[in-house]
Amino acid sequence: MNLTEFNQYDRCEHFSCPAKSVSSAVYILLYVCSAAVVLLTVCGNLFIIISVFHFKQLHTPTNMLVLSLAVSDFLVGNFLMPLLLIWTIESCWIFGRVLCIIYWVVSSMLNISIYTVAQIAVDRYLALSNPFLYMNIVSVRITCVVIVFNWCLALGYTIAILYSNGNFQSSVLCPGECLLFLNEVWTVIDLVFSFIFPLSVIIILYTLVFVIAKKHATAIRELNNHTRPKAQTISSQSMKSERKAAKVLGILVSVFLLCLLPYFIYTSLANVIELQLETFGKVLIMIYLNSTINPFIYALFYPWFRRCIKLIITLHILQTDSALINVLS
């Protein structure tokens, strides 16, 4: 993810680290809360990663996308979130130029998350609109290829944006500063690539998904009246399963957009209002908090995820053939 240009900090003499104005108790509390958020993010997403990797029953195309999202969220919690929280608490970048560049390169995880959520929307739309075609064409292998392409694209885009705007070449880094500067052309490109295009895909496809889910609900009622009990049960369960998956992933997408919108609204106003670095840090934290919230959405709505957590915590996954345990029943 990329920061639009902060013109008022173009010169080092305009930038200085403000003195801390909080008491020691509040200062310590901020670090304790930050550590707790980071720990929740890392552990929650690690549970998802282990669950999907370990249990063969979860090796489905949709879950591969969920795994990709969890890995990107895990990396956000491990690297980006601690640095940003310290940066926000200290009101100053204290890690130097090299780590600053690495920070912005790794920030491609956020673009990966955005496009993974868009891919999940595409996956759910295909699964519901044409289930027979979906089963014949979409496989775990094809999904993994798409995921690898997504990661390479996001990383390449971030490196291109750093290189093209002189962030690699610049030898001057003001003390306490870690800002990614974009020219006007790249500001527009970033807005389209990182927000408008994936957001449009997500909104359009999820609107279609819920329209299709409503039609499926009508189909289930018709099955109750016109089919034999056994066929009725199988079809009804299949449709209900797809509708539930669409509903849960819809909640996931909605929370994601709520966390994402403030950042893009704020940075889109870069040329209209005077942006404050402190406020920017807060809206960026909202995006990172989405990485913390996602595992709780799975735990709340997916019984299989709760069963997986129990098996992981109790070390049942270390037993022979534990990968074959039925976690969906």
N, C-alpha and C positions, 0 to 999 in steps of 0.2 A: 504494500500500500504506500501511497506517495503523498508527500506534503506539498501543497501549493506554495507559491513564492511568498516569503515574508520580507517585503521591501524595506521595512523599518530596521531590519537587522543586517542589511547588506554591508554595513561598515562595522568593524570591530569596536570602535569607540561608542557605538550605540548599544552595545551588549555588555552586560555585567551580571554576575550572579548576585541576586538579592540576598541580604542578610536574613537569617532565619528569625521568624517572629513568633514561633510557637514555643510553649514550655517543654521541658524535657520529658514530662509525663505524656504529653500529646505526641511528641516526636517518637517516643518508644512505642506508643499505641499504634501509630501509623505503620511502623515497621512490622509490628506483630500482626496486624490485620492484613498487611500486604503479603507476609509470609504465609498466612492461612489461605488467602485467595490463590496464591501460586501453588500451594500444596494440594488444594482441592482440584485445581485445574489439571495438574500433572497426574494425580492419582485417578481422578474420574476418567480421563481420556485413556490412561494406561489400562484401566479395566476394560474399556471398549476394545482397545487394540488386542489385548490378550484373548478376549472372548471370541472375536471374529477370526483371529489367527488360529486359535486352538481347536475350537469345536467345528468339526466338518459340516455339521448341519447348518451352520451359519455361512457357509461358503456359497453365497448367491451374488448375482451381479449388483443388486441394490446394496447389500452389506459391504461389498468391496468399495462402493462409493462412501458409505458410512465410515469404513475403515480409513479411507483417504482423508476424510474430514477430521477424524479423530487424531490421525498422525499430525496433520497440520496444526490442530488445536494443541496437541501435546508439545510440539516444538515452540508454539507461541508461549505456552506456560513455562517451558524450560528456559527459554532464552529472551524472547521479546518482553514478556510481562515483567520479569524482575528488573530489567534495565529501565523500562519505562516508569515503573513505580518508584524506583530510586531517583530517577531523573525528576519526577514530579514532586517527591517529598523534599529533595534537596534544592529544587528550583534551579538546577544547574547540571550540565552533563560533565561527569567527573571521570569518564572512562577513556578519553583520548580519541584521536583522529581515526586510528586503525579500527578500533572497536565500533566507532560510529559508522564507518563504511560497511562493516560486517553487519551491523544492526539493520541498515537499510536494505542490504542484499537479502538477509533472512526475512525481512518484512514482506517478501514475496509470498510468504505463507498466508497472508491475508487475502491476496489475490487468488491463491489456490483455494482457499475456503469459499470465496465468492463464486468461483466457477464450478466448484464441486457441488455447491447448493443448486446452481443452475443445471448441472448434469443430473442431479437427483430429480429435479422437476421434469427433465426430459425422460428419464427412466420411468417415472411413475406415469407420465402421460402415455408412453408407448405401451406399458404394461396394462393399462386400463382401456386404452382406445382400441388396441389390436393385440389381445393376449396371445393368440396363436402365432402371429408374426413375431412377437416379442420372444416367445419361448424358442422359436426356431432360429432366430438370428442373434439375439443378445445372449452372450455367454460370459462366464467369469473371465476367460482369457481376453475376449474383446474389450470388456470393461476395464481390465487392467491396462491394456494398451492405451485406451482413452485417458486413463488416469495418469499414466507416465507422460503422455503428450501434454496434458493439462499442467503438470508440474514443470516440465521443460519450458513450456510457453510462458508461464508466470515468472520463472527464474530468468529466462532470456529477456523478457520485457523489462524487468526491474534493472538488470545490468545495462540494457540499452538506455533506459531513462537516466541512469546515473552517469553513464559515459557521455551521452549526447548533451547533457546540461553542465558538463565540466566538473561534476562532483568527484570524479576520480582524479582529474588532472590538477585541481586546485591545491596549491601547497599551503594555503593559509586557512587555518581553522581557528576562529576566535575562541578564547578560553570560555568553557562552559556552554559551547554551542554545538548542536548536532542537528542541523536542518538540511533537508533535501530541497534544493532550489530548482524550480522548473521555469522555463521560459513560457511565453504565452501560448505557443503552439502545443507544447507538451502538456500544458495545463488542460487544454481542450481534449487532447488525445487521451489523457489519463481519466478525465471525467467520463468520456464515452466508453473506454476500454474497461475501466474498473468499476463503473457504476451503472451508466444508462443502459448499455447493451445487456449485461447479465441480469439487471433488475427487470428489464422489459421481458426477457425470456422467462424469468421466474414468475412474474405476475400473469403473463398471458397463459402459460402452460398450467399453472395452478388454478386459474379460473376455469380452464377447460377440464382439468382433472375433477374439480368439484361438480361441474355440470355432468360429467360422465358418471361420477359416483352417485349422483341423484337418480340418473337413469337406471343404474344398477339396483338401487333401492326399489324402484318400481318393478324391475324385472324379478327381484326376489319375491315381491308380493304376488306377482303373476305365477311364479313357480309354486307357491303355496296352494294355488287353486287348480293348477292344470297338470302337475307332474306327480309321479309316484313318490312315496315318502323317501326311499333311499336316494334316488336321483336328486330329489328336492334338497335333501340334507347336504349332499356333496356340493351341489352348485351354490347353495346358500352360504355354506361355510367358506367356499372359495371367494365369492363376491364380497362377503363381509370382511374377510381377511385383507383383500385388496383395498377396500374402503377404509379400514382401520389404519393400514399402512399409509394411505394417502392423507388421512386426518392427522396422524402423528407427525409425519414429515411436513405437513402444512403448518403445524404449530412450530416446528423447528425453523421453518423458513420465516414465519412471521416474527419470531423472536430475533432471528438473525437480522431482518430488515429494520426492526426497531432499534437494534444496537448500531446498525450501520448508517442510518439516515442522518443522525446529528452530525457525524463527521463530514459527510459530503455536503450537507447544507452549509455547515460552518466554513469549510474550505472553499466552497463555491462563491462565497461572499468576500474572498480575499481582496478583490479590487474595489469593493464597495465600502467595507468597513475596516477599521484598524484592528488587525487580529492580535490577540494577546496569547503569548506562549503558554501561560498557565491554563487558560481556557482550552487551548488546543490539546494539551496533555489530558485534560479531563474527558473530552469527546473521544480521544483515541483510546483511553482506558475503557470506555463503553464498548468499543469493538472487541477489545481483548476479553472483556467479561463474558462475551458470547461464548468464548472457548470454555469458560467455567460453567456456564448454564447448560450447554448441550448434554453432558452426561446425566444431569438431573432430569432432563426431559425424557431420555431413554429409560431411566430408572422408574420414572413416574408412570409411563405409558406402556412399557414393554416388560411383561412378566419374564420373558426369556433372559433379559439383561439382569434382572434381579437374581434369577437362578444362577446365572453365570458368576455374578459377584460372590454369591454364597459358596459356589464350588471353588472359586479362586482363593477366597479368604481361608476356607477350611482345608486348602491344599489337596483337594480331591483331583485336581488336574495333574498331579504328579503320579497318579495311579496308572497302571497299564490300561491301555485302550480308553482312557478318559476322554479322548477326542471324539469318541463315538457315542458319548452320553447324549440322550435325547433331551435337549433343553427347551424345545418348543412345545412340548405337551403340557 
